[in-house]
Every structure is written in C-alpha cells, then in structure tokens.
Amino acid sequence: MTGLRIGHLSTMYHTSFILMGTDWLEKAGIEPKWNLFGGGPAIVQAFENNELDIGYIGLPPAMIRIDRGLQIKCIAGAHVEGTVMIATPEFLTLDECRNDRTLFLKQFKGHTIACPPSGSIHDVIVRNYIKETGLENDIDVRNYEWADMIPEAIADGEIKVAVGTPSLAVVAKRYCDTKIVIQPEQLWPDNPSYGIVASSEMIKNSPDTLLKFIQLHEKACEFIRENAEEASRLVAKTIEIIDADFVNDMYKVSPKYSAGISEEYISSTMKFVDVLNELGYISKKLEQKDIFDLRFVEHLGI
C-alpha cells in the first residue's frame, strides 16, 4: 500500500466524502490519510509545511502561494461554479434587480457580507464583485476561518448576507430561512470551485499513484453526475450528521462535476490572475504553466 496524505475541507460536495465512504482507494493500493482543514489557505500552508501530498482546494489560494514560491500544481479539475450568495428574505435577488449589479449591491450598504477565509476563492470573487461596482467603501466583508461558523452568525442576527459554497446555501436555507440571491453561474462563470493540487515532489516521484487517484476521483465525479441520489445516500452515511435529501439539494445548487481540466476551466482560472494582482494577493502575472500540470488528465483522456 502507498500512503497518500490528503488535505480536504468539510465541503460535502467534494469527492473526498465519496472516496472516504468507499474502499476504492484501498483496492487501488492507496492508503489515504485524510486531513481536515477550515479553508483553502490552511491547506496551502500545510503544503508549505510538507504535511500534504495532494489537496482539495479552490485555485486562488493555491495561486497566491505559487506566486510566493510554493511548488504545487493543479493536476485535475473537480467542480466549477461553487460560490453562491445568500441573504435573509427581505433582500432582492440579482434577477429581481434586473441583473443590475450596482442596484443589487446597494441594498447591502451598511451591512457586512460573511465569507470563508481571506484568500479563499469565495473571498476573491466577492471582493472583486464589489470592487467592480465601486462600492468597496460601503460594504464590508468579514472572513471566517471556518465557513461552518457562518450559519450560526446568521441565526444570531449578526449577519444577513453571505457568500460561500452550495453546502452553506442549503444549511442556511434550512435553519436560517435564507435564500440564494445570486446563482453560482452569475457570480463568476466556470470559476474553478476546486481542483486537485499536488506537490511538485509528489508529481515527480509518485506519478502512478496520482494517476490512480485522479482516475478514482473522476469515478466519484461521474457517480455524482449520473446517480446523485445514490451518491447522496453514501455521503450522508459517511458524514452521519446530515441526511441524503440535504446532500441531494446541495448537488442541485451547482451540478457541474468533472476531473477534467477544460479550456473553460483554465480560461476562468487565468482571469483570476489580474484580479488577484489588483487586490494585492499576488505580485506578478502567473502563466498557465505555473498553475497547471495537464499530463495526468491528458494521459487518462478525461
């Protein structure tokens, strides 16, 4: 058995929970060591500390550390459009504001938007969205180290609007009576919700293990795409604290899953380069070759 140190999040639509709930990795000769983190920035910090071989992560936090010299690459896709905005019932949706982003955001003047950690994909997307309308001095963004704390802040009346994952949207709807006010495809089309990132050392020394993992990761993506109800039951059984209907509702919020790295996935990722630079997160213009290693998905024909 080959050991594999995997960093993952509590995000329930990631294939990590499919792979945890099956013996696919073990049957392929891989012994996984799962490590849970609160957000993407914590995962890249673990890479810097040489604590991980691969990680489930939104690409902007990976790009920030690549800019600072961290030797990691995205070796597989996973999901796109995994950021949504939610709010309490009194607020209008973007559609109700006739897709006028400025009009939509003005209703949040004086409010604070809750968001996962600074440097996460959700953080970059919402700060850019606000900046493009010139309202950055009127609307605050508050980052939470653990996104799971956000529904509690809404329930306590501390927060009325937030951005985050489809999981957050379903939790907040169930327990805080919120609604989605911007759909995933409206915030940033084809954004790299998360991908599989590997250390350069792992890429160099254990390519066969990475190929096996990506193959099973794609099998899990296909499972979600083709049989969401059964996948939901498996994830619910694995996590134990949520039911299958919850997971299925979450899949429906943003249903685009694939281990492949499409041209759209790459193009959307590269649009983050200028935004990250403008927001002061990176110091130079990263190129595609700095972020991606396409050899694995190309070899597998995904």
C-alpha positions in Angstrom: 0.0 0.0 0.0 1.2 3.5 -0.8 0.4 6.2 1.7 -1.2 9.4 0.5 -1.6 12.5 2.7 -4.8 14.3 1.5 -5.9 17.7 2.6 -9.7 18.3 2.4 -12.4 20.6 3.5 -15.8 20.0 5.2 -17.4 20.8 1.9 -19.8 18.0 1.3 -20.0 18.1 -2.5 -16.2 17.3 -2.8 -15.4 13.8 -3.9 -13.4 13.3 -0.7 -16.6 12.1 1.0 -17.4 9.6 -1.8 -13.8 8.2 -1.5 -14.0 8.1 2.3 -17.2 6.2 2.1 -15.9 3.5 -0.3 -12.9 1.2 -0.5 -11.9 2.3 -4.0 -8.6 3.9 -2.9 -7.6 0.9 -0.8 -8.4 -1.5 -3.6 -6.1 0.5 -5.8 -3.3 0.1 -3.4 -3.5 3.6 -1.8 -3.7 4.1 1.9 -5.2 7.6 2.4 -4.5 9.8 5.4 -7.3 12.4 5.4 -6.6 15.7 7.0 -9.5 18.2 7.6 -8.9 22.0 7.2 -11.1 25.1 7.6 -10.3 26.6 4.2 -8.0 26.6 1.2 -5.4 28.9 2.7 -4.9 26.5 5.6 -4.4 23.7 3.1 -1.7 25.6 1.2 0.0 26.4 4.5 0.1 22.6 5.2 1.8 22.1 1.8 4.4 24.6 2.8 5.0 22.6 6.0 5.4 19.5 3.9 2.4 17.9 5.6 0.4 17.0 2.5 0.8 15.2 -0.9 -2.4 16.4 -2.5 -5.3 18.7 -1.6 -8.8 19.6 -2.5 -8.7 23.4 -2.9 -10.1 26.3 -4.8 -7.4 27.6 -7.1 -7.0 31.2 -6.0 -5.4 30.3 -2.6 -3.1 27.9 -4.5 -2.2 30.7 -6.9 -1.4 33.1 -4.1 1.2 30.6 -2.6 2.5 29.7 -6.1 3.3 33.4 -6.5 5.3 33.2 -3.3 7.3 30.2 -4.5 5.3 27.2 -3.3 6.0 24.2 -5.6 2.4 22.9 -6.2 0.4 22.4 -9.4 -3.3 21.7 -10.2 -3.3 18.2 -11.7 -7.1 17.6 -12.1 -10.3 19.6 -12.1 -13.3 18.7 -10.0 -16.1 21.2 -9.9 -17.0 24.7 -11.3 -19.2 27.5 -10.0 -19.2 26.6 -6.3 -19.7 30.1 -4.9 -23.2 31.5 -4.2 -24.5 34.5 -2.4 -27.3 34.1 0.1 -29.3 36.6 2.2 -32.3 36.8 4.5 -35.7 37.1 2.9 -36.1 40.9 2.9 -33.4 41.3 0.2 -34.0 41.2 -3.5 -32.2 38.7 -5.8 -30.0 39.8 -8.7 -32.7 38.7 -11.1 -35.3 40.8 -9.3 -32.9 43.7 -9.7 -33.0 43.1 -13.5 -29.4 41.8 -13.3 -28.2 45.3 -12.4 -25.2 44.5 -10.1 -24.9 48.0 -8.7 -28.6 48.2 -7.9 -28.4 44.8 -6.3 -25.4 45.5 -4.1 -26.7 48.9 -3.0 -29.3 47.2 -0.8 -26.4 45.8 1.3 -24.9 49.2 2.1 -24.1 49.3 5.8 -24.2 45.5 6.0 -21.3 43.1 6.4 -21.0 40.1 4.0 -19.8 37.0 5.7 -17.3 35.0 3.8 -14.9 32.0 4.2 -11.2 32.8 4.9 -9.2 35.6 3.3 -7.6 34.5 0.1 -10.2 31.7 -0.5 -12.0 31.6 -3.9 -15.2 32.9 -2.3 -13.3 35.9 -0.8 -11.6 36.8 -4.1 -14.9 36.5 -6.0 -17.0 38.6 -3.7 -14.3 41.3 -3.2 -13.9 41.6 -6.9 -17.7 41.7 -7.4 -18.0 44.6 -5.0 -14.9 46.4 -6.4 -16.2 46.3 -9.9 -19.3 48.3 -8.8 -17.2 50.8 -6.8 -19.0 50.0 -3.6 -15.9 48.7 -1.7 -16.1 51.6 0.8 -19.8 51.0 1.6 -19.9 47.2 2.1 -17.7 45.3 4.5 -16.5 41.7 4.0 -15.9 39.6 7.2 -13.8 36.5 6.8 -14.5 33.4 9.0 -11.6 30.9 9.4 -14.2 28.2 9.4 -17.1 28.7 7.0 -19.2 26.4 9.2 -19.5 29.4 11.6 -21.4 31.5 9.1 -24.9 30.0 9.6 -24.6 30.5 13.3 -23.8 34.1 12.7 -26.9 34.4 10.5 -29.1 32.6 13.1 -27.8 35.0 15.8 -28.8 38.0 13.7 -25.2 39.1 13.4 -25.1 38.7 9.6 -27.8 39.0 7.0 -25.8 38.2 3.8 -23.0 35.8 3.0 -21.1 34.1 0.2 -19.9 30.5 0.3 -20.5 27.0 -1.0 -23.7 25.2 -2.0 -23.4 23.5 1.3 -23.7 26.8 3.1 -26.7 27.7 0.9 -28.6 24.6 1.9 -27.7 24.8 5.6 -28.7 28.4 5.8 -32.0 27.9 3.9 -32.9 25.0 6.2 -32.0 26.6 9.5 -31.9 30.4 8.9 -34.7 30.9 6.3 -32.2 32.4 3.8 -32.4 32.3 0.0 -29.9 32.3 -2.8 -29.7 35.9 -4.2 -27.0 35.3 -6.8 -26.8 31.9 -8.5 -23.4 30.2 -8.9 -23.2 30.8 -12.7 -24.0 34.6 -12.2 -21.1 35.4 -9.8 -18.2 34.1 -12.0 -19.0 31.7 -14.8 -16.9 28.5 -14.9 -14.9 29.5 -11.9 -12.6 26.8 -10.5 -14.6 25.9 -7.4 -12.0 23.4 -6.5 -9.4 21.2 -8.1 -6.9 18.6 -7.1 -3.5 20.1 -6.3 -0.3 18.1 -5.7 3.2 18.9 -4.5 5.9 19.0 -7.2 7.7 16.3 -5.2 4.7 14.0 -5.4 4.3 14.8 -9.2 8.0 13.9 -9.7 8.3 10.8 -7.5 4.8 9.2 -7.5 3.1 9.8 -10.8 1.5 6.3 -10.9 -0.2 7.0 -7.5 -1.5 10.3 -8.7 -2.9 8.7 -11.9 -4.7 6.1 -9.8 -6.1 8.8 -7.5 -7.3 11.0 -10.4 -9.0 8.0 -12.1 -10.9 7.3 -8.9 -11.7 11.0 -8.4 -13.2 11.1 -11.8 -15.2 7.9 -11.0 -16.6 9.7 -8.0 -17.4 12.8 -10.1 -19.2 10.5 -12.6 -21.1 8.9 -9.7 -22.4 12.3 -8.6 -23.3 13.3 -12.2 -25.0 10.0 -13.1 -26.6 8.9 -9.8 -26.9 11.9 -7.5 -29.5 10.2 -5.2 -27.3 7.2 -4.5 -24.2 9.4 -4.1 -26.2 11.5 -1.6 -27.1 8.4 0.4 -23.4 7.4 0.5 -22.2 10.8 1.6 -24.9 11.1 4.3 -23.9 7.7 5.7 -20.2 8.8 5.6 -20.8 12.1 7.4 -23.6 10.8 9.6 -24.8 14.3 10.8 -26.8 15.1 7.7 -29.5 13.3 5.6 -29.4 12.3 2.0 -32.0 14.9 1.0 -29.6 17.6 2.2 -26.8 16.3 0.1 -29.0 15.9 -3.0 -30.3 19.5 -2.6 -26.6 20.6 -2.4 -25.7 18.8 -5.6 -28.6 20.5 -7.4 -27.4 24.0 -6.5 -24.3 23.6 -8.6 -24.2 20.4 -10.6 -21.0 20.6 -12.7 -18.5 17.9 -11.7 -15.5 16.6 -13.7 -11.9 15.7 -13.0 -11.0 17.0 -16.5 -9.4 20.4 -16.9 -11.4 22.0 -19.7 -10.4 25.1 -21.7 -13.2 27.0 -19.9 -11.8 25.9 -16.5 -8.3 27.1 -17.5 -9.6 30.4 -19.0 -11.7 31.2 -15.9 -8.7 30.4 -13.7 -6.4 32.7 -15.6 -8.9 35.6 -15.2 -8.2 35.4 -11.5 -4.5 36.4 -12.2 -5.4 40.1 -12.9 -7.9 40.2 -10.1 -5.5 38.7 -7.5 -2.9 41.2 -8.7 -5.3 44.1 -8.4 -6.4 43.0 -4.9 -2.8 42.8 -3.8 -2.8 39.0 -3.3 -0.1 38.2 -5.8 2.9 40.3 -7.0 3.3 39.0 -10.6 1.4 37.7 -13.6 1.3 33.9 -13.3 1.2 31.9 -16.5 -0.8 28.7 -17.2 2.3 26.6 -16.8 2.8 28.0 -13.3 -0.6 26.7 -12.2 -1.4 23.6 -14.2 0.2 20.2 -15.0 -2.1 18.7 -17.6 -0.2 15.5 -18.2 -2.3 13.3 -15.9 -5.8 14.2 -17.3 -4.4 14.1 -20.8 -3.0 10.6 -20.2 -6.3 9.4 -18.8 -8.3 11.1 -21.6 -10.6 12.9 -19.2 
